[in-house]
């Protein structure tokens, strides 16, 4: 080796590659032990409060406990960035309370389902994002996506809360205790039999202590109920307190779609539809609102004219709303003039559609004046008003913040549920059908059989004002209500409408107070 020849430097050794940490298959939960304890508590309360023949006061209490647990676990860390979403708590509290107010079989599932949607929304937006930034279909995606993702959290909480290494450390001790118990059981059994035979007092005492009926079926069903309630609570709490790795729906405004439809094509469609709607609306205004609409059109009965026309017109209004939304999203409008013409023409379409919807409501009103109110007709009225409100809001958002249409539609749906609860449809039906009886002398008592305790105070008042020919039928209806209310409510089942119904029946003097505590 020649020392005068400089040595060439060795090539640098490659740095060891560091693999990116794999993303965990299951999410990570903050404070898993506290969250698991809160979930088990909520699950136990759910089994105690909701495992009843009827739901009442227990439902809003359970929702309040779940929201309280979320606030306790999240604190300022999980709430301060998304405080503008706090308005969700108001409709959540109202629909939950109405479970303990209304007894209607129509409103109970509607209120529970609305509360579930609001809980999922609150869980998704607890730590970040804004509800008003969602698009129309995003509300559906967030609800079902949050519900599906919440299924991952119960095993995560168990995994992160149980110290498996600690169990392995004490496995020898646990094994020794298990073997000791297995040895002790047969010895205790033999000695117990001998001592029981030796002394009668000891025998009778032990029999009293051990004489309990262990219904394994009931224990298993209760255990499964607690586990299910705890799993639901764990899903809601875990999803609300999750760490957000990526951007989610509601974190940013909805991106606008790439326009694909030319302005001329869109305006041609809009002007053609507007012309058709204008001609139809002119006929409807001339007949239903200006002319004599006290009788159906020539060649139609009330049922044919109202039912056929009503459903077709509601479908037209719904399709028009979808058409306006699609055209707004996909039509190219490069200039200010094009934007103004498009907005004016689509706003005219909305106005004409509102006239058509008013025609449908007028037809339904004619039918109700002729045949009275029913639950389906009252709920349909509220639906049409909500559809009209959504159409009007669409016209507003054409000129101001188009991206806010979705939250307005969502608020309209919530408002419809609350309006139905405040309206008390069954009491409304009884009151207005009594007014119709005063005008026409006709009363449909058959549909009274389908009403709940919400209608009982009104039915008791009707009994004192109707003719003899209807009193026997109404007495049968009230007798059915008495049989339904005979079993009193426990505290978790307590309901305002059932309480008022029992009090109204007691005042008639034809019914004695029910037995169980809590019914009065």
C-alpha positions in Angstrom: 0.0 0.0 0.0 1.5 3.3 -1.1 1.2 5.9 1.6 1.6 8.8 -0.8 -1.6 7.9 -2.7 -4.5 9.6 -0.9 -7.2 7.3 0.2 -10.6 7.9 -1.5 -13.3 8.5 1.0 -15.7 5.7 1.5 -19.3 6.3 0.3 -21.6 7.3 3.1 -23.6 4.5 4.5 -27.3 4.9 3.8 -29.3 6.1 6.7 -31.6 3.5 8.1 -35.1 3.9 6.8 -37.7 4.7 9.4 -41.0 3.3 8.5 -44.0 5.6 9.0 -46.0 4.5 12.0 -49.0 2.5 10.9 -52.3 4.1 11.4 -54.1 2.2 14.1 -57.1 0.2 13.0 -59.1 1.3 16.0 -59.4 4.9 17.1 -57.7 6.3 20.2 -59.9 7.6 23.1 -59.0 10.2 25.6 -59.4 9.1 29.3 -60.6 5.6 28.4 -61.2 4.5 32.0 -63.4 7.4 32.9 -65.2 7.1 29.6 -65.8 3.4 30.2 -67.1 4.1 33.7 -69.4 6.8 32.4 -70.7 4.5 29.6 -71.4 1.7 32.1 -73.2 4.1 34.3 -75.4 5.4 31.5 -76.0 1.8 30.4 -77.2 0.8 33.8 -79.5 3.9 34.0 -80.9 3.1 30.6 -81.8 -0.4 31.7 -83.5 1.0 34.8 -85.3 3.9 33.2 -86.2 2.5 29.8 -87.0 -1.2 30.4 -90.6 -0.3 31.0 -94.0 -1.0 29.4 -94.2 2.8 28.5 -91.6 5.5 28.2 -91.9 8.8 30.0 -89.8 10.9 32.4 -87.0 8.4 32.2 -86.0 9.3 28.6 -85.2 13.0 29.1 -83.4 12.1 32.4 -81.3 9.6 30.5 -80.5 12.1 27.7 -79.6 14.7 30.3 -77.2 12.2 32.0 -75.5 11.4 28.7 -75.0 15.1 27.8 -73.8 15.7 31.4 -71.3 12.9 31.1 -70.1 14.3 27.8 -69.6 17.7 29.3 -67.8 16.1 32.3 -65.4 14.1 30.1 -64.8 16.7 27.5 -64.7 19.9 29.6 -63.3 23.0 27.9 -60.8 21.0 25.9 -63.5 19.3 23.9 -66.1 22.1 23.7 -64.4 25.5 23.4 -63.7 25.2 19.6 -67.2 24.2 18.6 -69.3 26.3 21.0 -71.4 27.7 18.1 -72.9 24.2 17.8 -74.4 24.6 21.2 -77.8 25.4 19.6 -78.2 21.7 19.0 -78.8 21.2 22.7 -82.1 23.3 22.6 -84.0 21.0 20.1 -82.4 17.9 21.7 -83.7 19.0 25.1 -87.2 19.8 23.8 -87.8 16.6 21.8 -86.5 14.6 24.8 -88.9 16.3 27.2 -91.8 15.8 24.8 -91.3 12.1 25.2 -92.5 12.7 28.8 -95.3 15.0 27.7 -97.0 13.4 24.7 -98.5 9.9 24.6 -99.2 9.7 20.9 -98.0 6.6 19.1 -97.1 8.8 16.2 -95.0 11.3 18.1 -93.1 8.9 20.4 -91.0 7.3 17.6 -90.6 10.7 15.8 -89.3 12.3 19.0 -86.9 9.4 19.8 -85.6 9.3 16.2 -85.1 13.1 16.2 -83.2 12.9 19.5 -81.0 10.2 18.1 -80.2 12.3 15.0 -79.4 15.3 17.2 -77.2 13.2 19.5 -75.2 12.0 16.5 -74.8 15.6 15.3 -73.7 16.8 18.7 -71.2 13.9 19.0 -69.8 14.7 15.5 -69.5 18.4 16.1 -68.5 18.4 19.8 -64.8 19.3 19.3 -64.7 20.9 15.9 -66.6 21.9 12.8 -69.8 23.8 12.2 -73.2 22.3 11.5 -74.1 25.0 9.0 -71.2 24.1 6.8 -72.7 20.7 5.8 -74.3 20.2 2.4 -77.8 18.7 2.2 -76.7 15.1 1.7 -73.9 15.6 4.3 -76.4 15.5 7.1 -77.3 11.9 6.1 -73.7 11.0 5.7 -72.8 12.4 9.1 -75.6 10.7 10.9 -75.0 7.2 9.4 -71.3 7.6 9.3 -71.1 8.7 13.0 -73.5 5.8 14.0 -71.3 3.3 12.1 -68.0 4.7 13.5 -69.4 4.7 17.1 -69.5 0.9 16.9 -65.7 0.9 17.1 -65.5 2.6 20.5 -66.8 0.0 22.9 -63.9 -2.5 22.2 -61.5 0.4 22.2 -62.5 1.5 25.7 -62.2 -2.1 27.0 -58.9 -2.5 25.3 -57.4 0.7 26.7 -59.0 0.5 30.2 -58.0 -3.1 31.1 -54.4 -3.5 32.1 -53.6 -6.8 30.4 -50.0 -6.7 31.6 -51.2 -6.4 35.2 -53.4 -9.4 34.7 -50.5 -11.4 33.4 -48.4 -10.3 36.4 -51.0 -11.6 38.9 -52.0 -14.6 36.8 -50.2 -17.0 39.2 -52.1 -15.5 42.3 -55.4 -15.6 40.4 -54.8 -19.2 39.4 -54.0 -20.2 43.0 -57.2 -18.5 44.3 -59.3 -20.3 41.7 -57.9 -23.7 42.6 -58.5 -23.0 46.3 -62.2 -22.2 45.6 -62.6 -25.4 43.6 -61.2 -27.3 46.6 -63.3 -25.5 49.2 -66.7 -25.8 47.5 -67.2 -29.6 47.9 -65.9 -29.5 51.4 -68.3 -26.7 52.3 -71.2 -28.6 50.7 -70.6 -31.7 52.7 -70.1 -29.9 56.0 -73.1 -27.8 55.4 -75.4 -30.8 54.9 -74.1 -32.4 58.1 -74.5 -29.2 60.2 -78.0 -28.6 58.7 -79.1 -32.1 59.8 -77.6 -31.5 63.2 -79.6 -28.4 64.2 -83.1 -27.4 63.1 -82.7 -23.7 63.8 -79.5 -23.5 61.8 -81.3 -25.4 59.0 -84.3 -23.0 58.8 -82.0 -19.9 59.0 -79.8 -21.1 56.1 -82.9 -22.0 54.1 -84.3 -18.4 54.5 -80.9 -16.9 53.6 -80.5 -19.0 50.5 -84.2 -19.1 49.4 -84.0 -16.6 46.4 -85.2 -17.3 43.0 -82.4 -16.7 40.5 -84.2 -16.3 37.1 -81.2 -16.7 34.7 -83.3 -15.6 31.8 -84.1 -12.3 33.4 -80.5 -11.8 34.6 -79.2 -12.4 31.1 -81.7 -10.1 29.4 -81.0 -7.4 31.9 -77.2 -7.9 31.4 -77.6 -7.6 27.7 -79.7 -4.5 28.1 -77.0 -2.9 30.2 -74.3 -3.9 27.7 -76.3 -2.5 24.8 -77.0 0.8 26.6 -73.3 1.1 27.6 -72.2 0.4 24.1 -74.4 3.1 22.7 -73.2 5.6 25.3 -69.6 4.5 24.6 -70.1 5.2 20.9 -71.5 8.6 21.5 -68.9 9.6 24.1 -66.0 8.1 22.3 -66.9 9.7 18.9 -67.4 13.1 20.5 -64.0 13.0 22.3 -62.0 11.4 19.4 -58.8 12.8 18.1 -59.3 14.1 14.6 -56.5 13.0 12.3 -58.0 14.4 9.0 -60.4 17.0 7.9 -64.0 15.9 8.3 -67.4 17.0 7.1 -68.3 20.3 8.6 -64.7 21.5 9.2 -64.8 23.6 6.0 -67.5 25.0 3.7 -68.9 22.7 1.1 -66.9 22.9 -2.1 -69.0 24.1 -5.1 -69.5 21.7 -8.0 -68.0 22.2 -11.4 -70.8 23.7 -13.6 -71.6 21.5 -16.6 -74.9 22.9 -17.9 -75.0 26.0 -20.2 -77.0 29.0 -19.2 -79.1 28.9 -22.4 -80.1 25.3 -21.8 -80.9 25.9 -18.2 -83.0 29.1 -18.9 -84.9 27.2 -21.6 -85.9 24.6 -19.1 -86.8 27.1 -16.5 -88.9 29.3 -18.8 -90.8 26.3 -20.1 -91.6 25.0 -16.5 -92.5 28.6 -15.4 -95.0 28.9 -18.3 -96.6 25.6 -17.4 -96.8 26.5 -13.8 -98.2 29.9 -14.5 -101.1 28.5 -16.5 -101.9 25.9 -13.9 -101.6 28.5 -11.0 -103.9 30.8 -12.8 -106.6 28.1 -13.0 -106.1 27.3 -9.3 -106.3 30.9 -8.1 -109.4 31.5 -10.2 -111.2 28.5 -8.8 -109.9 27.8 -5.3 -109.1 31.3 -4.0 -111.3 33.7 -6.1 -114.2 31.6 -7.2 -116.7 29.4 -5.3 -114.7 26.4 -4.0 -117.3 25.2 -1.5 -118.0 22.2 -3.8 -115.6 20.0 -5.8 -115.0 20.6 -9.5 -117.5 19.2 -11.9 -117.3 15.5 -12.4 -115.4 14.9 -9.1 -116.4 13.9 -5.6 -114.6 15.6 -2.7 -112.5 12.5 -2.1 -111.4 12.3 -5.7 -110.7 16.0 -6.2 -108.8 16.4 -2.9 -106.9 13.2 -2.7 -105.8 12.9 -6.3 -105.0 16.6 -6.7 -103.3 16.8 -3.3 -100.7 14.0 -3.8 -99.8 15.0 -7.3 -99.3 18.7 -6.3 -97.1 17.7 -3.4 -95.0 15.6 -5.6 -94.7 18.5 -8.1 -93.6 20.8 -5.3 -91.0 18.3 -4.1 -89.6 17.7 -7.6 -89.4 21.4 -8.2 -87.3 21.9 -5.1 -84.9 19.2 -6.3 -84.8 20.8 -9.8 -84.0 24.2 -8.5 -81.2 22.8 -6.3 -79.8 20.8 -9.2 -79.9 23.8 -11.6 -78.3 26.1 -9.0 -75.4 23.6 -8.5 -74.7 22.7 -12.1 -75.5 25.7 -14.3 -72.7 28.0 -15.5 -73.1 31.7 -14.7 -70.0 33.5 -15.7 -71.3 37.1 -15.7 -73.3 39.3 -13.3 -76.1 39.6 -15.8 -76.3 35.8 -16.2 -76.3 35.4 -12.4 -79.2 37.9 -12.0 -81.3 36.4 -14.8 -80.8 32.9 -13.5 -81.7 33.9 -9.9 -84.8 35.9 -11.0 -86.1 33.0 -13.2 -85.6 30.3 -10.5 -87.1 32.6 -7.9 -90.2 32.9 -10.1 -90.3 29.1 -10.3 -90.3 28.9 -6.5 -93.1 31.5 -6.2 -95.3 29.6 -8.7 -94.5 26.3 -6.9 -95.7 27.9 -3.6 -99.0 28.8 -5.3 -99.3 25.2 -6.4 -98.5 24.0 -2.9 -101.1 26.4 -1.6 -103.6 24.8 -4.0 -102.8 21.4 -2.5 -103.4 22.7 1.0 -106.6 24.3 -0.1 -107.8 21.0 -1.5 -106.9 19.2 1.7 -108.8 21.8 3.7 -111.9 21.3 1.6 -111.7 17.6 2.3 -111.3 18.2 6.0 -114.2 20.5 6.1 -116.3 17.8 4.5 -115.0 14.7 6.5 -113.1 16.1 9.5 -109.6 15.8 10.7 -107.5 12.7 11.2 -103.9 12.2 12.3 -102.7 11.6 8.8 -104.3 14.8 7.6 -102.8 16.9 10.4 -99.3 15.5 9.9 -99.7 16.1 6.2 -100.6 19.7 6.8 -97.4 20.3 8.8 -95.3 18.5 6.2 -96.7 20.8 3.5 -96.0 23.9 5.6 -92.4 22.7 6.1 -92.1 22.0 2.4 -93.3 25.5 1.6 -90.8 26.9 4.2 -88.0 25.0 2.5 -89.0 26.4 -0.9 -89.1 29.9 0.4 -85.7 29.5 2.1 -84.3 28.2 -1.2 -85.5 31.4 -2.9 -83.8 33.5 -0.2 -80.5 31.5 -0.5 -80.5 32.0 -4.3 -79.7 35.7 -3.6 -77.9 35.3 -0.2 -75.4 32.6 0.9 -76.5 29.6 -1.3 -74.4 27.3 0.9 -76.7 27.9 3.9 -79.7 26.2 2.3 -78.9 22.9 3.9 -78.8 24.1 7.5 -82.1 26.0 6.8 -83.7 22.8 5.6 -82.4 20.9 8.6 -83.8 23.6 10.9 -87.1 23.4 9.1 -87.3 19.6 9.7 -86.5 20.1 13.4 -89.1 22.9 13.6 -91.7 20.6 12.1 -91.2 18.0 14.8 -91.4 20.7 17.5 -94.6 22.2 15.9 -96.3 18.8 16.0 -95.5 18.4 19.6 -96.6 21.9 20.6 -99.7 21.5 18.5 -100.8 18.3 20.2 -102.4 16.8 17.0 -104.9 14.5 18.9 -106.3 17.3 21.0 -106.4 19.5 17.9 -108.4 16.8 16.1 -110.9 16.5 18.9 -111.3 20.3 19.2 -111.8 21.0 15.5 -114.0 18.0 14.9 -116.2 19.3 17.7 -116.4 22.7 16.0 -117.4 20.9 12.7 -120.1 19.0 14.6 -121.5 22.3 15.9 -121.8 23.4 12.2 -122.9 20.3 10.5 -124.3 18.0 13.2 -122.0 15.2 12.0 -119.2 13.6 14.0 -116.9 10.7 13.0 -116.4 8.8 16.3 -114.7 5.8 14.7 -111.3 7.5 14.4 -111.5 8.4 18.1 -110.6 4.8 18.8 -107.1 5.4 17.4 -106.3 8.3 19.7 -104.1 8.2 22.8 -104.2 9.8 26.2 -103.4 13.2 24.6 -107.0 13.4 23.4 -108.8 12.3 26.6 -109.4 15.7 28.2 -110.9 16.9 25.0 -113.0 13.7 24.6 -114.4 14.2 28.1 -115.5 17.8 27.1 -117.0 16.5 23.9 -119.2 14.0 25.8 -121.0 16.8 27.5 -121.8 18.6 24.3 -122.8 16.0 21.7 -126.2 14.6 21.0 -127.6 11.4 22.4 -127.0 9.5 19.1 -123.2 9.8 19.6 -122.9 9.5 23.4 -123.0 5.7 23.4 -120.1 5.5 20.9 -118.1 8.1 22.8 -118.7 6.3 26.1 -117.1 3.2 24.5 -114.1 5.2 23.4 -113.6 6.6 26.9 -114.0 3.1 28.4 -111.2 1.9 26.1 -109.0 4.8 27.4 -109.8 3.9 31.0 -108.6 0.3 30.4 -105.4 1.6 28.8 -104.8 3.9 31.8 -105.8 1.5 34.5 -102.2 0.5 35.1 -100.5 3.4 36.7 -97.1 4.8 35.8 -94.0 4.3 37.8 -91.7 7.3 38.1 -89.6 6.6 35.0 -92.9 6.0 33.1 -94.6 9.2 34.3 -96.1 11.2 31.4 -97.9 14.5 31.5 -100.7 13.5 29.0 -101.4 10.3 30.9 -101.5 12.2 34.2 -104.0 14.8 32.7 -106.1 12.0 31.1 -106.5 10.2 34.4 -107.4 13.4 36.2 -110.0 14.2 33.5 -111.5 10.8 33.8 -111.6 11.0 37.6 -113.5 14.3 37.4 -116.3 12.6 35.5 -117.0 10.4 38.5 -117.2 7.2 36.4 -113.8 5.9 37.2 -111.9 5.2 40.4 -108.3 6.1 40.9 -105.8 3.4 39.6 -103.9 1.4 42.0 -100.1 1.7 41.4 -98.2 4.6 42.9 -97.3 7.3 40.5 -100.6 7.3 38.5 -102.0 10.4 40.1 
